[in-house]
Amino acid sequence: MKALCYNGVRDLRVETIPDPQLINPHDAIVRVHMSSVCGSDLHLINGYVPTVMAGDVLGHEFMGEIVEVGPEVKKLKRGDRVVVGSVIACGECQHCQEQTYSLCDNTNPNAHLLEKMYGDSVAAIFGYSHAFGGYAGSHAEYIRVPFADQGAFLVPEGLSDESVVFCSDAFPTGFMAADMAGIKPGMVVAVWGCGGVGQMAIQSARILGAERIIAIDGHPERLRIAQAHAGATHLLNYREVNIQEALKELTGGRGPDVCIDAVGMEAFGEGPGYYYDRVKQWVRLENDRPIVLREAIMACRKGGTVSIVGVYSGFVDKIPMGAAMNKALTFKMGQMHAQKYIPRLLEYVRDGKVDPSYLITHQVGLEDGQKAYDLFYEKRDHCMRAVFTP
């Protein structure tokens, strides 16, 4: 089959690789209908995750059709159209029983790699380096889905591929950002980043009843979309205003109740702090650029919540822990618990409450993979999300 493979920093190539096979009786093989680029893929492509290797198939946000199932798969059959969560979970361990699926004990065969970095291993993720299991990703014609009964969900009749593909990752990640922050009616929420996950976090905050939702980004087009499609009530361009001052003004000097970081380790910004992080990251003295994290801590109201779903991989500098501690902030964070949220989100799409398909700005074949990721990274041609149709 054809697949889009990593071959070095900013070097993606379509290669012919062996078709996936059933390995475990709980596996399924899915013919990929649609697979999306994702901001967290850029961390791999840009060389910030050392355990991605030449020949690895990228991609973790996808949907498609079941073409083969193992003998222990009970909920799915050939011909079923499914959306698959990007996080692989067994459904049986303590963390899965507690619905914290991204902490699954049993799906990462390379647990020792993460234990050295994090003290513990977490769940495997499709196409996300060998530290997260080494599973082949979804930018391919076919993909093996382990624990298929746990991670593949039937698409309701009448819904298009375009409307459900982001229920694989971007929508549940954004929804988890809002849900774990405890958003309630009347709250003021600030969301940093108006890419796919940020857009879905804004939609989710609206669904959960936030009174005001402040979208923060440096691209006017993304801010416009956040207001027109996602429901943001206020827009802030960090290239034009001082974010701290603007948030104070919008909240009567108090600060937002919830601050959501939907950006993560490759954040952009202005001023000397940003360039400090760029230099340290470039020479590998710092893993991540925590510009948004610092801003969120300083902006959040006393006793508020900072919710982090933007990916961080390692170590960061100059975090204002004094502010966080003395303001009594609550931190909630993590890779998203796909299996907890996807059924609920598919119902929202089915009922017309949300249609994430507006995120798709480019639809291409695998052969245009490098071009699509370049457009996505550089945000050219108003690229919000590119999807592949293998």
C-alpha positions in Angstrom: 0.0 0.0 0.0 0.9 3.7 -0.2 1.8 5.6 2.9 3.2 9.0 3.9 6.4 8.4 5.7 8.9 10.5 7.8 12.4 10.6 6.3 13.9 13.4 8.4 13.2 16.9 9.5 10.6 18.5 7.1 11.1 15.5 4.7 8.0 13.5 4.0 7.7 10.9 1.2 5.1 8.6 -0.2 6.4 5.1 0.0 5.1 1.6 -0.8 5.1 -0.5 2.4 3.5 -3.8 3.3 -0.2 -3.9 3.9 -1.2 -4.1 7.6 -2.1 -7.5 9.0 -4.2 -8.7 11.9 -1.7 -9.4 14.8 -4.0 -9.7 17.8 -7.5 -11.2 17.8 -8.8 -7.8 19.0 -7.4 -6.0 15.9 -9.3 -4.6 13.0 -8.0 -3.4 9.6 -9.5 0.0 8.5 -9.5 1.3 4.9 -8.7 5.0 5.5 -11.3 7.4 4.0 -9.9 10.6 5.4 -6.9 11.4 7.6 -6.1 14.9 8.8 -2.9 16.8 9.5 -2.6 17.9 13.1 -0.5 20.5 14.9 1.1 17.9 17.1 2.4 16.2 14.0 4.5 19.2 13.4 6.5 18.5 16.6 7.6 15.2 14.9 8.2 16.7 11.5 10.2 19.6 12.9 12.5 17.3 14.8 11.5 17.9 18.4 10.5 14.3 19.2 13.7 12.2 18.9 12.0 8.8 18.8 10.4 9.2 15.4 12.4 7.3 12.8 12.9 7.3 9.1 10.2 5.2 7.5 7.6 5.8 10.2 4.0 6.3 8.9 2.6 9.5 10.3 -1.0 10.5 11.1 -3.4 9.9 14.0 -6.7 11.6 13.2 -8.8 9.5 10.9 -12.0 7.7 9.9 -12.7 4.9 7.4 -14.3 1.6 6.7 -13.7 -1.8 8.5 -12.4 -4.3 6.0 -11.3 -7.1 8.4 -11.7 -7.9 12.0 -10.0 -10.3 14.4 -12.0 -13.2 16.0 -12.4 -11.4 19.3 -13.8 -8.2 17.9 -17.5 -8.2 18.9 -18.9 -4.7 18.2 -17.7 -4.2 14.6 -18.0 -6.0 11.3 -16.8 -5.6 7.7 -18.3 -2.6 6.0 -18.9 -0.6 9.1 -17.9 3.1 8.8 -16.0 4.2 11.9 -14.2 7.1 13.4 -11.1 6.0 15.4 -9.7 7.7 18.5 -6.1 8.7 18.1 -5.2 7.3 21.6 -5.1 3.5 21.9 -6.6 2.1 25.0 -7.2 -1.4 26.3 -10.5 -0.8 28.1 -9.5 -3.1 31.0 -6.8 -1.5 33.1 -7.5 0.8 36.1 -7.1 4.0 34.1 -9.4 2.8 31.4 -12.0 1.8 34.0 -11.7 5.4 35.4 -12.1 6.7 31.8 -8.7 8.3 31.8 -7.9 6.4 28.6 -4.7 8.3 27.6 -3.1 6.9 30.7 -3.7 3.2 29.7 -1.2 0.8 31.2 -1.3 -1.8 28.4 -1.1 -0.4 24.9 2.5 1.0 24.8 5.0 -1.8 24.0 7.8 0.8 24.4 6.9 1.9 27.9 10.5 1.9 29.0 11.2 4.9 26.7 8.6 7.1 28.4 9.4 5.9 31.9 12.9 7.4 31.5 11.4 10.8 30.6 8.2 11.0 32.6 8.6 8.4 35.4 5.7 6.4 34.0 4.5 5.4 30.6 1.2 6.5 29.1 -1.1 5.1 26.3 0.1 4.6 22.8 -0.9 7.0 20.0 -1.2 6.2 16.3 1.7 7.4 14.2 3.3 9.3 17.1 6.9 8.0 17.4 8.3 4.9 19.1 8.1 6.5 22.6 4.3 6.4 22.1 4.2 2.8 20.9 5.7 2.8 17.4 2.3 2.1 15.8 1.9 2.9 12.1 -0.2 6.0 11.5 -3.2 6.9 9.4 -1.6 8.7 6.5 -1.9 5.5 4.5 -4.4 3.5 2.5 -5.0 1.0 5.4 -4.2 0.9 9.1 -4.3 -1.7 11.8 -6.4 -0.7 14.8 -5.6 -2.5 18.0 -8.3 -3.0 20.6 -10.8 -2.0 17.9 -13.9 -2.5 20.1 -12.5 0.1 22.4 -11.3 2.7 20.0 -13.4 2.5 16.8 -16.9 4.1 16.9 -19.7 3.6 14.4 -20.6 6.7 12.4 -24.3 7.6 12.6 -26.2 7.3 9.4 -26.3 10.4 7.2 -23.2 12.0 8.4 -20.4 12.8 6.0 -16.8 11.8 6.3 -15.9 15.5 6.6 -18.2 16.1 9.5 -16.9 13.2 11.6 -13.2 13.0 10.9 -12.3 15.6 13.6 -14.3 13.5 16.2 -11.1 11.4 16.1 -8.9 13.9 17.8 -9.4 17.7 17.4 -13.0 17.8 18.7 -12.4 15.4 21.7 -9.2 17.3 22.6 -11.0 20.7 22.5 -14.0 19.3 24.4 -11.8 17.8 27.1 -10.0 21.1 27.5 -13.4 22.7 28.3 -14.8 19.8 30.3 -11.9 19.2 32.6 -11.8 22.9 33.4 -15.3 22.7 34.9 -16.8 25.4 32.7 -20.2 26.4 33.9 -22.8 28.8 32.7 -21.8 32.4 33.2 -18.0 31.9 33.1 -15.5 33.8 31.1 -13.1 31.6 29.1 -9.9 32.6 27.2 -8.6 30.2 24.6 -5.1 30.6 23.2 -4.8 29.3 19.7 -7.5 29.3 17.0 -6.3 26.2 15.0 -8.4 23.1 14.9 -8.2 22.2 18.6 -8.7 25.8 19.7 -11.8 26.1 17.5 -13.2 23.0 19.0 -12.4 24.2 22.5 -14.3 27.4 21.8 -17.3 25.4 20.5 -17.2 23.2 23.6 -17.0 26.2 26.0 -20.1 27.6 24.2 -21.9 24.2 24.5 -21.1 24.1 28.2 -22.5 27.5 28.8 -19.6 30.0 29.0 -21.0 33.6 28.9 -17.9 35.1 27.2 -15.3 33.3 25.2 -12.1 35.2 24.3 -10.2 33.9 21.3 -6.5 34.7 21.1 -4.3 34.2 18.0 -2.0 36.1 15.7 -3.8 35.4 12.4 -6.9 37.6 11.6 -8.5 34.9 9.4 -8.4 32.3 12.2 -9.9 34.9 14.6 -12.6 35.7 12.2 -13.5 32.0 11.8 -13.4 31.6 15.6 -16.2 34.2 15.8 -18.2 33.2 12.8 -18.2 29.5 13.2 -17.1 28.6 16.7 -18.9 31.2 18.8 -16.1 33.3 20.2 -17.5 36.6 21.7 -14.3 38.6 21.8 -11.1 38.4 19.6 -7.6 39.4 20.6 -4.6 39.5 18.1 -1.4 39.1 20.1 0.5 41.0 17.4 -1.7 44.1 18.0 -2.5 44.2 21.7 -0.9 43.4 25.0 -2.8 40.2 26.0 -2.5 40.7 29.7 -3.8 44.3 29.6 -6.6 43.4 27.2 -7.8 40.4 29.3 -7.9 42.6 32.4 -9.9 45.2 30.5 -12.4 42.6 29.2 -12.9 41.1 32.7 -13.1 44.2 34.9 -9.5 43.7 36.2 -10.3 40.2 37.4 -9.0 37.8 34.7 -10.7 34.9 33.0 -12.2 32.1 35.1 -10.6 29.5 32.7 -7.6 29.9 30.5 -7.1 27.2 27.8 -3.7 26.5 26.2 -4.5 24.9 22.8 -1.1 25.7 21.4 1.7 23.8 23.3 5.3 23.4 22.6 5.8 25.4 19.4 4.0 28.6 20.4 4.6 31.9 18.6 4.7 35.2 20.2 6.3 38.7 20.4 9.2 40.2 22.3 12.4 39.1 23.9 10.8 36.2 25.9 9.7 34.6 22.6 13.2 34.8 21.0 14.8 33.5 24.2 12.7 30.4 23.9 13.3 30.0 20.1 17.1 30.2 20.7 17.1 27.7 23.6 14.9 25.3 21.7 17.0 25.6 18.6 20.2 24.6 20.4 18.3 21.9 22.4 18.7 23.6 25.8 14.9 23.7 26.2 12.4 21.2 24.8 9.3 23.4 24.4 8.3 27.1 24.0 5.9 27.7 26.9 4.9 31.2 25.9 1.1 30.5 26.1 1.5 28.7 29.4 3.3 31.7 31.0 0.6 34.0 29.7 -2.3 31.8 30.9 -0.9 31.7 34.4 -0.4 35.4 34.6 -3.8 36.2 33.1 -6.0 33.7 35.0 -8.1 35.0 37.8 -7.3 34.1 41.4 -8.7 30.7 42.1 -9.2 30.0 38.4 -8.2 27.1 36.2 -5.5 26.7 33.6 -6.4 23.9 31.2 -3.6 22.5 29.0 -4.2 20.4 25.9 -1.5 21.8 23.7 1.2 19.2 23.6 4.4 19.6 25.7 7.1 17.0 25.4 9.8 17.7 27.9 11.3 20.6 29.9 10.4 24.3 29.9 12.0 27.4 31.5 10.8 30.4 33.5 7.4 29.1 34.5 5.9 31.7 37.0 5.2 29.1 39.7 5.1 31.9 42.3 2.1 33.4 40.5 0.4 30.0 40.1 0.8 29.0 43.7 -0.1 32.3 45.3 -3.1 32.8 43.1 -4.3 29.3 44.0 -4.6 28.2 40.4 -5.8 24.8 39.4 -4.0 23.0 36.6 -5.8 20.4 34.5 -4.0 18.8 31.6 -3.4 15.7 29.5 -3.7 13.9 26.3 -7.3 13.5 25.5 -9.4 10.6 26.6 -10.9 9.7 23.2 -13.0 6.8 24.2 -14.7 8.9 26.9 -15.8 11.7 24.6 -16.2 10.4 21.0 -19.7 8.8 21.5 -21.0 12.1 23.0 -19.5 14.2 20.3 -20.9 12.1 17.5 -24.3 12.8 19.0 -23.6 16.5 18.9 -22.7 16.3 15.2 -25.7 14.1 14.5 -28.0 16.5 16.3 -26.6 19.5 14.4 -25.1 21.2 17.4 -21.6 21.2 15.9 -20.3 20.6 12.4 -16.5 20.5 12.5 -16.2 20.1 8.7 -15.6 23.9 8.4 -12.0 23.2 9.6 -11.2 21.5 6.3 -9.6 24.0 3.9 -7.6 21.6 1.7 -8.4 18.1 0.6 -5.5 16.3 -1.2 -4.0 12.9 -1.9 -1.1 11.4 -0.1 1.2 12.4 -2.9 0.8 16.0 -1.8 1.6 15.3 1.8 4.8 17.4 2.0 3.0 20.3 0.4 0.0 20.0 2.7 2.1 20.0 5.8 4.2 23.0 4.5 0.9 24.9 4.0 -0.3 23.9 7.4 2.9 24.8 9.2 3.3 28.1 7.4 -0.4 28.9 7.5 -0.4 29.8 3.8 -3.4 29.9 1.6 -5.6 30.2 4.8 -4.8 26.6 5.6 -6.7 25.6 8.8 -6.6 21.8 8.2 -5.6 19.7 5.3 -7.0 16.2 5.0 -5.8 13.3 2.9 -8.1 10.9 1.1 -5.9 7.9 0.4 
